[in-house]
Amino acid sequence: MHPFTQRSVPDGAATVHWFEQSSFAIRDAAGTLTLVDPYSPHDRPADRFIHAEPPMDEAEWPADFVLLTHAHGDHTDPETLARLHAAAPAARYLGPQESIDQIVAETPIAPAQCTAVAAGGQVRIGAMTVHAVYAKPPAGDPDAGIAPPDTTHLGFVVEAGRHRLYFTGDPINTFAEHESLTAPVAALRPTAAFLTNHPTEGEFPYFDGCVRMAQRCRVGIACPAHYACFVARDYDPAAWAAAFSAGGPPTRVIPRNSHVVFEA
């Protein structure tokens, strides 16, 4: 087993491992192991992937629960999920209906192990509680010329120990300008947020929009996500952190394939 899955977690604390992209693992004092958007394809051509080696050996990560934010390939990956299922046949999978439909159609995972969740929902998973929120509004943002998303996009605030950990999924570029998106997260006062963004691409918040998103969601610590995987979608986390120096919350950059401890 990977050392992260064996380490002792003090009561009230939570540990988060970041693999790369938006793929995470969470553990609490009860030993619940939850994965978020696990993505570890084994075929990694150099013109597409930054790292030749996949970030996880699924056999070393026997998850209790797997959370999926949306049905895009780097967030709901049947290849990775099938290997996780082989390592942990009793694991349960939660995500929007489109992700659940894809799992049932493309993996050996039984429908009885899958639960569809919707924004505004709350689900107990072991000792943790998951709050589902929207990452992109179903209608898009017509005022900004952003069309409705092609699939449901969720984020999750996970209560683990005494912490609330916000995994954004892929938020709309104008996320910070929508109180309907920021208010449900702000009400939960996340200890830390793992924020998808990009300096130039435009699907997600730019760096300055990411700062506003963290501020309006009342985030305690901001951590960057959705990089260090694809050659064409990478960014410098130091440049991202620099954008927070003028009024944003404190930042913490987690090195690829390593973990951070949020103490009790």
MOGIVEN-V818047 format. One line per field, one symbol per residue. phi: phi as a letter, one per 40 degrees, with the letter a starting at -180 (. if undefined). burial: I if it has 9 or more other ideal C-beta (glycine too) atoms within 8 Angstrom, else O. A space follows every 50 residues. Layout:
phi=???
burial=???
This chain:
phi=.cddcbccbcdgcabbbbcafbbbbbbbccgcbbbbfcaacccbcccbbc bccccbcdccbcccabbbcacbdcbbbdcccccccccaccdbbbicdccc ccdccbbcccdccbbcbbdgcbbcbgcbbbbcbccbcdcgbdccgbcdcc acbbbbbbcbgcbbbbbcgbccdcdccbcccccccdccfcdabbbcaacb chcbdcdcccccdccccfccbbbcagagbcdcbcaccccccccccbhccd baccddfabbbbcc
burial=OIOIIOOOIOOOIIIIIIIIIIIIIIIIIOOIIIIIIIIIIOOIOOOOIO IOOIIIOIOIIIIIIIIIIIIOOIIIIIOIIIIIIOIIOOIIIIIIOIII IIIIOOIOIOOOIIOIIOOOOOIOIIOIIIIIIIIIIOOIIOOOOIOOIO IIIIIIIIIIIOIIIIIIIIIIIIIIOIOOIIOIIIOIOIIIIIIIIIIO OOOIIIIOIIIIIIIIIIIIIIIIIIIOIIOOIIIOIOIIIOIIOOOIIO IIIIOIOOIIOIOO
